[in-house]
Amino acid sequence: MAFIGWIFSSLLSLWPTLAVITIIILSTVWLIKRSTETKTEDAWMIGIPEIKPGPVWGNDDPSEGGFWIQYDTVYKAMKGLRYCLYYNGGTWIGGNKRLMILDPDLVAKIMITDFDHFVDNTFFSDKYMKVICTNKSKFK
């Protein structure tokens, strides 16, 4: 009976170590499962032109300067195309792929232009919305 008590007390004294090992194993399994799920859900983006992303920053290179300079670099590199992929964050840390629309005509088709359907908001005053909705021909 003393031997069983010794085994039981030894196992109880190791519980913090066993808990840390269990957390490490479970988080590793979760990260591997998550990374394989992301690869399959982006299957519709196959064949879209892209600039090879960096492992840490993706296409966001902080050494280039500001936020707009990074987008401008990708825009100039993909000149002549209608759209491309932009990596917001690196491949190691689970960065996101974004569809970057480059063609101004395509952007105009995507953007919302029928503002008569969005008149119930508090951003614009009622007087302003009344003038805009009745005088649409001036803006075309």
C-alpha beads as a LAMMPS data file, in Angstrom:
LAMMPS data file: protein, C-alpha beads

140 atoms
139 bonds

1 atom types
1 bond types

-500.0 500.0 xlo xhi
-500.0 500.0 ylo yhi
-500.0 500.0 zlo zhi

Masses

1 110.0

Atoms # bond

1 1 1 0.000 0.000 0.000
2 1 1 2.895 2.339 0.682
3 1 1 4.160 1.759 -2.847
4 1 1 0.821 2.841 -4.385
5 1 1 0.806 5.928 -2.182
6 1 1 4.337 6.782 -3.295
7 1 1 3.369 6.477 -7.025
8 1 1 0.263 8.570 -6.476
9 1 1 2.154 11.331 -4.640
10 1 1 4.896 11.311 -7.306
11 1 1 2.337 11.788 -10.074
12 1 1 0.628 14.595 -8.168
13 1 1 3.923 16.403 -7.710
14 1 1 4.475 16.324 -11.499
15 1 1 1.089 17.735 -12.468
16 1 1 2.369 21.228 -13.448
17 1 1 4.913 19.670 -15.813
18 1 1 2.308 17.323 -17.281
19 1 1 -0.115 20.219 -17.736
20 1 1 2.482 22.270 -19.662
21 1 1 3.344 19.298 -21.878
22 1 1 -0.364 18.705 -22.582
23 1 1 -0.906 22.375 -23.473
24 1 1 2.077 22.339 -25.844
25 1 1 0.870 19.168 -27.577
26 1 1 -2.713 20.401 -27.948
27 1 1 -1.694 23.829 -29.256
28 1 1 0.695 22.249 -31.781
29 1 1 -2.064 19.955 -33.049
30 1 1 -4.446 22.925 -33.273
31 1 1 -1.943 25.052 -35.232
32 1 1 -1.186 22.233 -37.687
33 1 1 -4.896 21.598 -38.215
34 1 1 -5.536 25.325 -38.710
35 1 1 -2.747 25.701 -41.277
36 1 1 -4.065 22.810 -43.377
37 1 1 -7.601 24.237 -43.301
38 1 1 -6.399 27.621 -44.602
39 1 1 -4.674 26.050 -47.581
40 1 1 -7.849 24.339 -48.754
41 1 1 -10.216 27.282 -48.300
42 1 1 -8.179 29.533 -50.616
43 1 1 -8.476 27.135 -53.562
44 1 1 -10.539 29.653 -55.574
45 1 1 -7.561 32.011 -55.705
46 1 1 -5.424 29.631 -57.803
47 1 1 -4.137 31.296 -60.947
48 1 1 -4.541 34.903 -59.798
49 1 1 -1.271 36.859 -60.252
50 1 1 0.624 37.713 -57.100
51 1 1 3.958 38.927 -55.816
52 1 1 5.716 36.286 -53.744
53 1 1 5.108 37.266 -50.102
54 1 1 7.762 37.460 -47.450
55 1 1 7.608 35.026 -44.542
56 1 1 7.042 37.673 -41.868
57 1 1 5.569 40.786 -43.493
58 1 1 4.035 39.417 -46.712
59 1 1 3.717 42.332 -49.154
60 1 1 3.748 44.830 -46.269
61 1 1 7.390 45.873 -46.240
62 1 1 7.877 48.427 -43.435
63 1 1 11.293 49.453 -44.798
64 1 1 9.652 51.014 -47.877
65 1 1 7.990 53.726 -45.887
66 1 1 4.340 54.365 -45.350
67 1 1 1.183 52.435 -45.799
68 1 1 0.331 53.869 -49.239
69 1 1 3.815 53.292 -50.658
70 1 1 3.406 49.541 -50.158
71 1 1 0.141 49.493 -52.111
72 1 1 1.640 51.717 -54.797
73 1 1 4.571 49.307 -55.221
74 1 1 2.227 46.369 -55.797
75 1 1 0.066 48.480 -58.133
76 1 1 3.069 49.434 -60.278
77 1 1 4.397 45.867 -60.330
78 1 1 1.038 44.546 -61.546
79 1 1 0.445 47.329 -64.082
80 1 1 -1.898 46.326 -66.890
81 1 1 -3.761 43.682 -64.890
82 1 1 -7.312 44.011 -63.629
83 1 1 -6.731 42.390 -60.237
84 1 1 -4.073 40.571 -58.195
85 1 1 -3.472 39.072 -54.767
86 1 1 -2.041 41.124 -51.925
87 1 1 -0.653 39.453 -48.802
88 1 1 -1.471 41.293 -45.620
89 1 1 0.961 39.637 -43.231
90 1 1 3.484 36.899 -43.830
91 1 1 3.202 33.222 -44.572
92 1 1 4.676 32.145 -41.226
93 1 1 2.213 34.028 -39.047
94 1 1 -0.911 33.207 -41.031
95 1 1 -1.187 36.348 -43.147
96 1 1 -4.325 37.019 -45.126
97 1 1 -4.658 36.980 -48.894
98 1 1 -6.578 39.959 -50.213
99 1 1 -7.982 40.492 -53.685
100 1 1 -6.639 43.846 -54.859
101 1 1 -8.666 45.438 -57.664
102 1 1 -6.412 47.455 -59.991
103 1 1 -8.716 48.431 -62.864
104 1 1 -10.615 51.707 -62.226
105 1 1 -13.570 50.558 -64.372
106 1 1 -13.861 47.369 -62.354
107 1 1 -13.682 49.359 -59.112
108 1 1 -16.518 51.596 -60.358
109 1 1 -18.669 48.532 -61.040
110 1 1 -17.980 47.059 -57.614
111 1 1 -18.522 50.218 -55.571
112 1 1 -22.030 51.128 -54.442
113 1 1 -23.415 53.959 -56.562
114 1 1 -27.157 53.655 -56.000
115 1 1 -27.446 55.825 -52.896
116 1 1 -31.237 56.161 -53.127
117 1 1 -31.486 52.805 -51.373
118 1 1 -29.352 53.963 -48.458
119 1 1 -31.218 57.087 -47.404
120 1 1 -31.975 55.993 -43.849
121 1 1 -28.710 56.845 -42.119
122 1 1 -27.697 59.402 -39.546
123 1 1 -24.505 60.448 -41.294
124 1 1 -26.240 62.890 -43.670
125 1 1 -28.969 65.321 -42.689
126 1 1 -32.483 64.911 -44.090
127 1 1 -32.190 68.216 -45.955
128 1 1 -28.996 67.085 -47.702
129 1 1 -30.497 63.690 -48.665
130 1 1 -33.593 65.368 -50.038
131 1 1 -31.489 67.606 -52.322
132 1 1 -29.259 64.740 -53.469
133 1 1 -32.143 62.356 -54.209
134 1 1 -34.130 64.890 -56.228
135 1 1 -31.208 66.324 -58.214
136 1 1 -29.506 63.135 -59.384
137 1 1 -29.204 64.324 -62.981
138 1 1 -26.699 67.038 -61.974
139 1 1 -24.166 64.452 -60.823
140 1 1 -24.157 62.202 -63.908

Bonds

1 1 1 2
2 1 2 3
3 1 3 4
4 1 4 5
5 1 5 6
6 1 6 7
7 1 7 8
8 1 8 9
9 1 9 10
10 1 10 11
11 1 11 12
12 1 12 13
13 1 13 14
14 1 14 15
15 1 15 16
16 1 16 17
17 1 17 18
18 1 18 19
19 1 19 20
20 1 20 21
21 1 21 22
22 1 22 23
23 1 23 24
24 1 24 25
25 1 25 26
26 1 26 27
27 1 27 28
28 1 28 29
29 1 29 30
30 1 30 31
31 1 31 32
32 1 32 33
33 1 33 34
34 1 34 35
35 1 35 36
36 1 36 37
37 1 37 38
38 1 38 39
39 1 39 40
40 1 40 41
41 1 41 42
42 1 42 43
43 1 43 44
44 1 44 45
45 1 45 46
46 1 46 47
47 1 47 48
48 1 48 49
49 1 49 50
50 1 50 51
51 1 51 52
52 1 52 53
53 1 53 54
54 1 54 55
55 1 55 56
56 1 56 57
57 1 57 58
58 1 58 59
59 1 59 60
60 1 60 61
61 1 61 62
62 1 62 63
63 1 63 64
64 1 64 65
65 1 65 66
66 1 66 67
67 1 67 68
68 1 68 69
69 1 69 70
70 1 70 71
71 1 71 72
72 1 72 73
73 1 73 74
74 1 74 75
75 1 75 76
76 1 76 77
77 1 77 78
78 1 78 79
79 1 79 80
80 1 80 81
81 1 81 82
82 1 82 83
83 1 83 84
84 1 84 85
85 1 85 86
86 1 86 87
87 1 87 88
88 1 88 89
89 1 89 90
90 1 90 91
91 1 91 92
92 1 92 93
93 1 93 94
94 1 94 95
95 1 95 96
96 1 96 97
97 1 97 98
98 1 98 99
99 1 99 100
100 1 100 101
101 1 101 102
102 1 102 103
103 1 103 104
104 1 104 105
105 1 105 106
106 1 106 107
107 1 107 108
108 1 108 109
109 1 109 110
110 1 110 111
111 1 111 112
112 1 112 113
113 1 113 114
114 1 114 115
115 1 115 116
116 1 116 117
117 1 117 118
118 1 118 119
119 1 119 120
120 1 120 121
121 1 121 122
122 1 122 123
123 1 123 124
124 1 124 125
125 1 125 126
126 1 126 127
127 1 127 128
128 1 128 129
129 1 129 130
130 1 130 131
131 1 131 132
132 1 132 133
133 1 133 134
134 1 134 135
135 1 135 136
136 1 136 137
137 1 137 138
138 1 138 139
139 1 139 140
